[in-house]
Amino acid sequence: MLKELFILSVSAIFIENFVLVKFLGICPFLGVSKKTETAVGMGMAVTFVMGLASVMTWLLNTYVLLPFGLEYLQTIGFILVIAALVQLVEMFLQKMLPSLYNALGIYLPLITTNCAVLGVALLNIQKEYNLLMSLVYGVTAALGFMLALVLFAGVREHLEDADIPEFLQGMPIALITAGLIAMAFLGFSGLKI
Amino acid sequence: MTILTAVLAMGGLGLLLGLALALASKYLSVGQDANIPLVTEALPGANCGACGYAGCAALAGAIVEGSAVTGACPVGGTSTAERVAEIMGVPAQPVAENVAVVMCRGTLDASKKKYIYEGLSDCEVVAGLSGGDKVCRFGCLGLGNCVRVCRFGALTVTDGVAAVDPDKCTACGICLAACPKSLIRMVPKANVYSVRCASHDKGADMKDICLVGCIACRICEKACEYGAIAVSSNIAVIDYAKCTNCGACAEKCPKKIIYCKTQGKGV
């Protein structure tokens, strides 16, 4: 079991990296990657929400959708649960853990309907993971997201000082960089575990 | 039948989550004073941090909470303090308005250089090279670190010396920390005279170093009827609490380094 979870984690973080291989969650990947600091903040928030969302959507699917034969409502049902969950978590944090709220606060609403969060929920069902595996897959996929985000933010910080031709400045060079990092991550697909 | 189950399941789920959120918003709501957004609105909104808080919203929170006074914003001055006091329903307190002053007038012609500096246009860098390119260890380096940090465009460098435009200066104090020579000081806005030299070198040495350096001759001390100016550590210092803006010291100063703010902008 432990071995299985380890393989799942490594494949979620490196081999099937959400951003760079599966191309999920591209919006925050480009939007919140100007500074390493904010990238880490966003990564933490995503990890938190994706772990929670994996569990909640798995429960919804197993105990509500499957018994009634409503699997075709997965997408809408999951969006509903995730959106409500993020709102709830935000309120809970603001009341109970203000310091964590201040650290994650601005990023939480941003990921309400992030496709990476919905993606992990749907993949859990598709791959027929159990509850524990869903949780682990959700958290490690988010860690992979964070890794990609922080790596990218680090490169972008250095790009600020680089002498870049005018027509490539800003978004163009960022997209080229993202492509190069994605190609580098393709190397992990040869990994045998 | 299938449609009915689907509608019921999704509707029920939505209703349940909606109820949960409604309950949560009731029991988990954080009581925020209604005055906080109003006070935030009344503050200048520059988020400069001169008050010592993380930004205007943080100061507004502190004012409403009572841990900061209504006149805590040095940038907004009296008008802001009055508006904040009005929102808070307390009598307005007078605000001692300050203005930044560069304590050096050693322009390129007045102050000698000991070497020619060519390199990064940054005061910190040249200050690290044997204390700067000026013979005077205390003088303005003129590379404009203060100009770059000023958010209000109040600082300029002309003839190799920085100067503050008192009309634009909001006394936020950010430039004070940016000067490696600590030449920028806050003085009360009400006092128009200030000694524009910060050199602690002896008067006899100063004569060879800079044309507009304080030579500690003590003529100003004798000229002042109110005992508001005194020479200590080879430099004349005005006691702004005693100064009456009479201008006797400025008139008598042989080096003409006691300047009046209202005469000519930017000195």
Boltz contact constraints between the chains, C-beta under 6 A:
constraints:
  - contact:
      token1: [A, 68]
      token2: [B, 5]
      max_distance: 6.0
  - contact:
      token1: [A, 68]
      token2: [B, 9]
      max_distance: 6.0
  - contact:
      token1: [A, 70]
      token2: [B, 6]
      max_distance: 6.0
  - contact:
      token1: [A, 70]
      token2: [B, 9]
      max_distance: 6.0
  - contact:
      token1: [A, 80]
      token2: [B, 13]
      max_distance: 6.0
  - contact:
      token1: [A, 84]
      token2: [B, 17]
      max_distance: 6.0
  - contact:
      token1: [A, 84]
      token2: [B, 21]
      max_distance: 6.0
  - contact:
      token1: [A, 87]
      token2: [B, 21]
      max_distance: 6.0
  - contact:
      token1: [A, 88]
      token2: [B, 24]
      max_distance: 6.0
  - contact:
      token1: [A, 91]
      token2: [B, 24]
      max_distance: 6.0
  - contact:
      token1: [A, 91]
      token2: [B, 28]
      max_distance: 6.0
  - contact:
      token1: [A, 92]
      token2: [B, 28]
      max_distance: 6.0
  - contact:
      token1: [A, 94]
      token2: [B, 30]
      max_distance: 6.0
  - contact:
      token1: [A, 95]
      token2: [B, 28]
      max_distance: 6.0
  - contact:
      token1: [A, 95]
      token2: [B, 30]
      max_distance: 6.0
